[in-house]
Amino acid sequence: MKRLVALFALLLVGACDAESAPPSVTAVSDAGVDAGADDAGLAPDVGPVHDAGPPSDAAPPALPAIRFVGRFDTRDPAGPRCSFSGCRIIAEYTGTDVTVRLSETPAITASSELDVVVDGVVLPQKLSPTAGAADYALTSGLAPGPHQIELYRRTEASDGVTQFLGFSYGGGGRLLGPRPAPTRRIEIVGDSTTTGYGVEGAGPTCPDPGYSAKYKNFRKAFGARLGARFGADVVAVNYSGKGLTQNLYRPDTLLLPTLYHRALADDPASTWSSPAGTAP
């Protein structure tokens, strides 16, 4: 049974002092390659391999083996874009290696960070895309056979926009059909308590001054944990410092009720309504 769970968080708490975040940081703005390490290892460095020189509320393109979870803006035919926490890109494939092509539009003070998940295991090395389009080697030397690769957005909308341009698989790899999606879906709406702001900080204040994306992790926030507990897909509409009737930084009048109707938080043209069959 589908249920709507809307969680509005109006307090700013976390391992790091949420007041250290800037008032508002504006983001500047189901596919397949052939790529060794034991087990589901990450390539030595999750960095660029080489640089590359429809209505937004529509579902991402219906590619046969890619599943998208979260809000994606699909106006660019080159590939869907996401900014809200917890966006996921999941592919089932057979092959030994996998590479992803992304195009990153960083925010003023930070860029997106993503978890790389192979066969359900979160790899220790985070993926931090650099500005522009590039290829990123995610794994190498996997055992032949079927595998699952997933990119999971740890950071929030104020940290930039990530565009997915395709996976490619090594070792003669190819796409497989997707696994069935969960029947439960949860929607989380809120501020920094829902984004996992500061959850990976060492104490009440983060070591480096000012704002930093590296201490955020949506996977450890309560909404994502709730979804994991009930085996549900989680869709987040969240932004640190944003409220229902007022924001932490009072001169900022862009409130959550306005953001709720967007696919990309800082793009007013990216209107959103849940595609048929995907509402929580």
C-alpha positions in Angstrom: 0.0 0.0 0.0 1.4 3.3 -1.0 1.6 5.9 1.8 2.7 9.5 1.8 5.1 10.3 4.6 6.0 13.9 4.6 8.4 14.9 7.4 8.9 18.5 8.0 12.0 19.4 10.0 12.1 22.9 11.3 15.1 22.7 13.6 18.8 22.9 12.6 20.9 20.3 14.4 23.8 18.0 13.5 27.3 17.0 14.4 28.6 20.3 13.0 27.0 23.7 13.9 24.4 24.3 11.2 24.6 28.0 11.8 28.0 27.9 10.1 26.4 27.2 6.7 26.0 30.3 4.5 22.5 31.8 4.3 21.9 30.4 0.8 24.2 28.8 -1.7 22.8 28.9 -5.3 23.9 26.2 -7.6 25.5 27.6 -10.7 24.3 25.4 -12.8 17.2 3.6 -17.5 22.8 3.3 -20.7 26.5 1.2 -21.2 32.1 0.3 -21.6 34.8 -2.1 -21.2 37.5 -1.2 -18.3 41.6 -5.5 -12.4 41.6 -5.4 -8.3 40.2 -8.2 -6.2 36.6 -8.2 -5.1 34.4 -5.2 -5.7 37.3 -2.8 -5.6 37.4 0.8 -6.5 39.7 2.1 -9.2 42.9 3.4 -7.4 41.5 7.0 -7.6 37.9 7.9 -8.3 38.9 10.8 -10.5 38.5 11.9 -14.1 39.8 9.4 -16.6 39.7 12.1 -19.3 37.9 15.4 -19.8 35.3 15.9 -22.5 35.7 18.9 -24.4 10.8 17.5 -22.6 9.3 18.9 -19.5 11.5 18.7 -16.4 8.9 16.8 -14.5 8.9 13.9 -16.9 10.4 10.6 -15.8 14.0 10.0 -16.9 14.3 8.3 -20.3 13.0 4.7 -20.2 16.4 3.0 -20.8 16.2 -0.8 -20.3 18.5 -1.3 -17.3 18.9 2.0 -15.5 16.6 2.9 -12.6 16.4 6.5 -11.3 15.3 7.3 -7.7 14.6 10.9 -6.7 13.9 14.0 -8.6 15.6 14.4 -12.0 15.3 17.2 -14.5 15.0 15.6 -18.0 14.8 18.7 -20.2 18.3 18.1 -21.6 18.2 15.1 -24.0 21.9 14.4 -23.2 20.9 13.0 -19.8 19.0 13.7 -16.6 20.2 16.1 -13.9 19.7 16.0 -10.1 20.5 18.2 -7.2 18.4 17.1 -4.2 19.8 14.7 -1.6 19.5 10.9 -2.1 19.2 10.9 -5.9 20.1 7.4 -7.1 21.2 5.9 -10.4 21.1 2.1 -10.4 22.1 -0.3 -13.2 22.2 -4.1 -13.4 24.9 -5.3 -15.8 27.4 -8.1 -16.6 31.1 -7.3 -16.9 34.3 -6.8 -15.0 34.6 -3.0 -15.0 32.3 0.1 -15.0 32.9 3.7 -15.9 30.4 6.6 -15.6 30.3 9.8 -17.5 29.0 12.8 -15.6 28.8 16.5 -16.1 29.0 18.6 -12.9 27.9 22.1 -12.4 29.4 23.1 -9.0 27.9 25.5 -6.5 29.8 28.6 -5.5 31.5 26.9 -2.5 31.1 23.2 -3.1 30.6 20.4 -5.5 28.5 17.2 -5.3 29.7 14.1 -3.6 28.4 10.6 -4.4 28.7 7.1 -2.9 29.7 4.4 -5.3 27.8 1.2 -4.4 28.8 -2.2 -6.0 26.6 -5.2 -5.4 25.1 -3.5 -2.3 28.5 -2.6 -0.8 29.3 1.1 -0.3 32.9 1.6 -1.4 35.1 3.7 0.9 36.2 6.2 -1.8 33.7 8.9 -2.5 33.1 10.2 -6.0 33.7 13.9 -6.2 33.0 15.1 -9.7 34.9 18.1 -11.1 33.4 20.9 -13.1 32.4 19.9 -16.6 32.0 16.6 -18.3 34.4 13.7 -17.5 34.6 9.9 -17.3 35.1 8.3 -13.9 36.4 4.8 -13.4 34.3 3.2 -10.6 35.4 -0.4 -10.4 37.9 -2.8 -12.1 38.7 -6.5 -11.9 35.3 -7.7 -10.8 34.5 -11.4 -11.2 32.8 -12.2 -14.4 29.0 -12.3 -14.1 26.1 -10.1 -13.1 26.7 -7.1 -10.9 24.8 -4.0 -9.7 26.3 -0.5 -9.8 24.8 2.5 -8.0 25.6 6.2 -7.6 24.0 7.7 -4.5 24.0 11.5 -3.9 25.3 12.2 -0.4 25.1 16.0 -0.6 22.3 18.4 -1.1 21.0 20.9 -3.6 23.2 23.7 -2.4 26.2 21.7 -3.5 25.7 21.7 -7.2 24.0 19.8 -10.0 25.1 16.5 -11.4 24.1 15.3 -14.9 24.2 11.6 -15.8 25.6 10.9 -19.3 25.8 7.1 -19.2 27.5 4.0 -17.8 29.9 1.9 -19.8 31.0 -1.6 -18.9 34.3 -3.5 -19.4 35.1 -7.1 -19.9 32.6 -7.5 -22.7 29.9 -6.2 -20.4 26.3 -5.3 -21.2 23.2 -4.1 -19.5 20.8 -6.4 -17.9 17.1 -6.0 -17.0 16.5 -4.0 -13.8 15.4 -5.5 -10.5 11.8 -4.8 -9.5 11.5 -1.5 -7.7 10.2 -1.4 -4.1 6.5 -1.0 -3.7 7.0 1.4 -0.8 8.0 5.1 -1.4 8.7 7.8 1.2 9.0 11.5 0.6 11.1 13.6 2.9 10.7 17.4 3.0 12.8 19.5 5.3 16.0 21.5 6.2 19.5 20.5 7.3 18.2 17.8 9.7 16.9 15.9 6.7 20.1 16.4 4.5 22.5 14.9 7.0 24.3 18.2 7.4 27.3 17.8 9.6 26.5 14.2 10.4 30.1 13.1 9.6 31.7 16.0 11.6 33.9 15.2 14.5 32.1 17.4 17.0 29.8 20.5 17.5 31.9 22.4 15.0 33.6 21.1 11.8 37.4 21.4 11.7 37.6 23.8 8.7 35.9 27.2 8.7 32.7 27.9 6.8 30.6 25.6 4.8 31.8 22.2 3.7 30.0 19.4 1.8 32.3 16.7 3.0 30.6 16.4 6.3 27.2 15.8 4.8 25.8 12.3 4.2 22.1 11.9 3.4 22.4 8.2 3.8 22.9 8.7 7.6 20.0 11.2 7.9 16.8 9.9 9.6 14.7 9.9 6.4 17.1 7.7 4.5 17.4 5.4 7.5 13.6 5.2 7.7 13.5 4.2 4.0 16.2 1.5 4.6 14.3 0.2 7.6 11.1 -0.3 5.6 12.7 -1.2 2.3 11.3 1.9 0.6 12.5 4.2 -2.1 13.2 7.6 -0.6 12.7 10.9 -2.5 14.0 14.1 -0.8 13.0 17.7 -1.2 15.3 19.4 1.3 17.7 22.3 1.7 19.7 23.4 4.7 18.3 26.6 6.3 15.0 26.4 4.4 11.7 26.4 6.3 7.9 26.3 5.6 7.2 29.9 6.7 10.6 31.4 7.1 14.3 30.6 6.6 17.2 30.6 9.0 18.5 33.6 7.1 15.5 35.9 7.2 16.3 37.9 4.1 16.1 34.7 2.1 12.5 34.3 1.1 12.8 31.2 -1.0 10.8 28.7 1.1 10.2 25.0 1.0 6.7 25.2 -0.5 8.2 26.9 -3.5 11.1 24.4 -3.8 8.6 21.5 -3.6 7.4 22.2 -7.1 10.9 22.1 -8.6 13.1 19.3 -10.0 16.2 21.3 -9.3 16.1 23.4 -6.2 17.8 26.5 -7.6 16.3 26.4 -11.0 12.8 28.0 -11.0 12.2 26.7 -14.6 12.5 23.1 -13.6 8.9 22.5 -12.7 8.0 19.2 -11.1 5.1 16.9 -10.6 5.4 13.2 -9.7 5.3 11.1 -12.9 2.4 8.6 -13.0 3.0 5.6 -10.8 5.8 7.2 -8.8 4.0 9.2 -6.2 4.8 8.3 -2.5 
